[in-house]
Amino acid sequence: MPRYLSLIRIEETDALSGGPSPELVQRMEKLMEEMTKAGVLLDTAGLTPTADGTRVHYEGGQLSVTDGPFTESKEVVGGYALLQAKDKAEAVEWTKRFLKVHEEYWTVTCEVRQLMEG
């Protein structure tokens, strides 16, 4: 079965100010358990804030290294989920369920892309 990476993009300032509520954490744990039992969820994790990150950029044969925070970034990758699904439509459906467990004040976007195998 193909594997898909769901890149979870968040508004970092929103996430830092409130963080996940206990209710959201509970709903998320329940969904992750269901996805694991269904054999869909292979791995998932959140990422530390951009203030803890480093960007390594290559352009014109030159490397540059920049430590966070990255003030020009409004929407950042806040985590990921590695899914194994029968097709992209199924991966998107699980991703939609993930988004729906969030409260209305969250702004979250997931980009679902198939991994190139072999």
Helices and strands as residue ranges (DSSP letters): E 3-11, H 12-18, H 22-37, E 41-46, G 50-52, E 54-59, E 62-67, E 75-84, H 88-100, E 108-114
